[in-house]
């Protein structure tokens, strides 16, 4: 089912809505967003804690990801006037609504990754033989 068909079942099948939905899905499906959201599922964290928990992310990429999540209203940022300033991040109510769906999608992927990898190998083997 195409994105148009999915939106048509809701009565939202105009081009502008479809474009906006794809932008949101692109944000959610990037390399780091779901990892950051999943890491914040248990509560508020400081930047350094997040950086240690999200293995492999650079400080710059974590900063950019958090800014985008804050912009989208999925994460809130609190600055406490201490020396040095204490900055904390937490999921918003909107961010929490995404968490359940994201975890279901991750669980689906984990449950089916073996089947998908087999299908990819079979498909690639067919292409390498020149099959159509």
matplotlib code that plots the C-alpha trace (Angstrom):
import matplotlib.pyplot as plt

x = [0.0, 1.5, 1.6, -1.3, -3.4, -2.7, -3.7, -6.7, -8.1, -8.1, -9.4, -6.1, -4.8, -3.7, -0.1, 0.8, -0.3, 1.6, 4.7, 4.4, 3.9, 7.0, 9.0, 7.9, 8.7, 12.1, 12.9, 11.8, 13.6, 17.0, 20.0, 19.8, 16.3, 14.8, 17.9, 17.7, 13.9, 14.4, 17.2, 14.9, 12.1, 13.0, 13.1, 15.1, 18.8, 21.6, 23.5, 26.5, 24.4, 22.7, 26.0, 27.3, 24.1, 23.8, 26.8, 28.6, 26.9, 29.2, 28.5, 27.7, 25.2, 23.6, 23.2, 21.6, 19.3, 18.1, 17.5, 15.4, 13.5, 12.9, 11.8, 9.3, 8.0, 9.1, 11.8, 11.9, 15.1, 15.4, 18.3, 19.0, 20.9, 23.8, 27.5, 28.1, 24.6, 22.7, 20.8, 18.3, 16.3, 13.0, 10.4, 7.3, 3.8, 4.0, 7.3, 5.9, 3.1, 5.8, 7.7, 5.2, 4.9, 8.6, 9.2, 6.6, 8.3, 11.7, 10.3, 8.8, 12.2, 14.0, 11.4, 11.7, 15.3, 16.4, 13.6, 14.4, 18.1, 17.3, 15.0, 17.7, 20.3, 17.9, 17.0, 20.6, 21.6, 18.9, 20.1, 23.7, 22.6, 20.8, 17.3, 14.5]
y = [0.0, 3.4, 6.4, 7.8, 4.7, 4.8, 8.4, 7.8, 5.4, 8.4, 10.9, 12.8, 11.9, 15.3, 15.9, 18.4, 16.1, 13.2, 15.3, 16.3, 12.7, 11.6, 14.4, 13.2, 9.6, 10.6, 12.3, 9.3, 6.9, 8.5, 6.8, 8.3, 9.5, 6.2, 5.4, 8.8, 8.4, 4.9, 6.0, 8.7, 6.2, 5.7, 9.4, 12.7, 12.6, 15.1, 15.4, 13.5, 10.6, 10.5, 10.6, 7.7, 5.6, 6.2, 4.3, 5.6, 9.0, 12.1, 15.0, 17.1, 14.6, 14.2, 17.9, 18.1, 15.2, 16.7, 20.1, 18.5, 16.4, 19.5, 21.4, 18.7, 18.7, 15.1, 16.1, 19.0, 20.7, 22.2, 24.5, 24.9, 28.1, 26.5, 26.8, 25.0, 25.1, 21.8, 20.8, 18.0, 16.3, 14.4, 12.9, 15.1, 13.5, 13.6, 11.8, 9.1, 8.4, 7.6, 5.4, 2.5, 2.5, 2.7, -0.2, -2.3, -1.5, -2.4, -5.7, -6.5, -5.9, -8.1, -10.9, -10.9, -9.9, -13.5, -13.9, -10.5, -11.4, -14.7, -13.0, -10.5, -13.2, -15.1, -12.0, -11.0, -14.5, -14.4, -11.0, -12.2, -15.1, -12.6, -13.7, -11.3]
z = [0.0, -1.0, 1.3, -0.8, -0.2, 3.6, 3.8, 1.5, 4.1, 6.5, 3.9, 3.9, 0.5, -0.7, -1.8, 0.9, 3.7, 2.1, 1.9, 5.6, 6.7, 4.8, 6.5, 9.9, 9.0, 7.7, 11.0, 13.0, 10.8, 10.8, 12.3, 15.8, 16.6, 17.8, 19.8, 21.6, 22.2, 23.5, 25.8, 27.3, 27.9, 31.6, 32.4, 32.3, 31.4, 31.2, 27.9, 29.1, 30.3, 27.0, 25.1, 27.1, 26.6, 22.8, 21.7, 18.7, 18.4, 18.3, 20.6, 17.5, 16.1, 19.6, 19.8, 16.3, 17.0, 20.3, 18.7, 16.0, 18.6, 20.7, 17.6, 16.8, 20.3, 21.1, 23.7, 26.2, 27.3, 30.7, 31.7, 35.4, 36.4, 38.1, 37.5, 35.1, 33.7, 34.2, 31.0, 31.1, 28.4, 28.8, 26.5, 26.1, 26.1, 22.3, 22.5, 24.8, 22.2, 19.7, 22.0, 22.0, 18.2, 17.8, 20.1, 18.3, 15.0, 16.4, 17.8, 14.4, 12.8, 15.3, 14.9, 11.1, 10.4, 9.7, 7.1, 5.5, 5.3, 3.7, 1.2, 0.4, -0.2, -2.4, -4.4, -4.8, -5.9, -8.6, -9.8, -10.0, -12.3, -14.6, -13.6, -14.1]

ax = plt.figure().add_subplot(projection="3d")
ax.plot(x, y, z, "-o")
ax.set_aspect("equal")
plt.show()
